Amino acid sequence: MERTDCKVAASAGFTLIELLVVLVIIGILAGYIGPKIIGHPEEARRTKAALQIRGIETALEIYRLDNGSYPSTEQGLQALIEPPATGRLAPKWRAGGYLDKNRLPDDPWGRPFVYLHPGLHGDFDLSSYGSDGEVGGEGDARDTNNWQLD
């Protein structure tokens, strides 16, 4: 081996100091970012509620395309997992239903979503009433509504 080959091989790795500096930087970032992510469970629940509402909206849209209309308020979201037995029947209801796992999800607070057709804000209204389970509310208790989602 020539002398230049030895120098290249010796400088090819990381030094202990470099590794410690990187670990300190990662520790500082984890200490700063971790609490910001972990410290907001209600915000995470509202985000989950919005995602669930979008999924249910998609299922309702497919139901409408198959059957010509949305389920009525009386039929409710149950029409997405079993053919409606009252009101306007669903002649082309899909075997297996319109939702994954053929079950209605509860909102992140363990309560059913609220469905209204015809809606007051569009073809249908779909809501989660937040942590307090009541219409309205502010802060952690505010509602998540399909007509307010971007």
N, C-alpha and C positions, 0 to 999 in steps of 0.2 A: 504494500500500500504506500502510496506517496503521502507526503506530509499534508497536502491540501485535502486529500480524501479523509484523513483523520480529523481535521478541523471541521469539515462539513458533517461528518457522522457525530461528532461530539456536540455540535450545536443544533441538532435536529429535534431534540425533545424540549419539554417545558421544564423550567426550574421550579423548585419548591416555592419560591417567592411568587412567581407568576400564578401558580395554582392557588396559593393562599389569597392573592389579590382577587382572583376571579370568584372564589368562594365567599369572600367578604362582600363583594358587589352583589352576588346572588342573595346573600343573607339580608342585605339592606333592602333590596327590591322586594323580597318576600315579606319582610317586616312592614313595608309601606303599602304594598298592593294587597297582601293577604287579608288584612282586616277590612279593607274597602270592599272586597268581593264577599267575604264570609259574613260581614257585619250587616248585611241587608237582606234578611230572609223574606220580609214582606215584599220588597221589590222583586225578588226572585219568584215569589208566588204570583204576583200580578203579571209578570212576564209569562209564566206558565199558563195562567188563565187566558191571556191574549192568544197564545199559541193554540190552546185547546179550542178557543172560540173560532179561530181560523180553520182548524180541522173540521169542526162541526159545520161551519159555513160551507165548506167544500162538499161535505156529505149531503147537506141540504140542497145544494145546487145540482148534484148528480141525481138526487131523488126527484127534483123538479124536472130535469131533462127526461128522466125515464117516465114520469107519471103525469106531467103537464101542469102540476102545481106543487106548492110546498105543503107539508102537513099543516092541518089546522092547529089552532091553539089547543083545542080539545084533544086532538090526536097526540100532540106534543112531540118531543124528540124521540119518544118510544117508537114512533113510526119508522125511525132509522134502523131499528134492530128487529122489529117484527111487523108484519103487514098490518095496517090499520083495520080494525073491525067496525069502526063507526065513522060517520061522516062520509066524505068522498073517499072511496076506496082507491087503492093503488093497483091498477090493472097490470102494470109491468114491474112490480116490486121485485128487486133482485134477490135471488136466493142467497142467503148468507148475510144480508143486510148491507148497510152503507158505512158502518164504522168498523175499525179494526177490532178484532177480538169479539165482535158482535155484542158489545156492551156499551152502555152510556157512561162516560166518565163523569165523576163528580168534579167540582171545581177544586182548586188547591186547598180550600178550607173545609172540604168534605161535604159540601152541599150541592144539590143539583143546579145545573144552569137553568136560567129562566128564559123561556121561549114564548114569543107572541107572534102570531100570524093572523091577519095582516098586522104589521108593525106600525108603530107611531112615527118611526124614523126611516122607514124603507119597507121593502117587501116583508121582512121579518125583523124582529128585535131579538137579540141574544145577549144575555147578561150574566155576570157573576157579581153578587152583591158585596164582595170583599170580605174582610175579616169580621165585620160586625153582622153580616147576613141581612142587612136592611138596605132599602133603597136610599141612594145618596151616600153621604159620608165624605170625609176628607182625610187626607194623609193616608195612613195605612188602611183605613176603613173605606176608602173610595171604591166605587164600582168600576168594573171593566165591561164596556159595552161595545158591541160590534160596530156601531155607527160612529164611534169615536176613535177606532183604530186606524192607523195609516196603512 
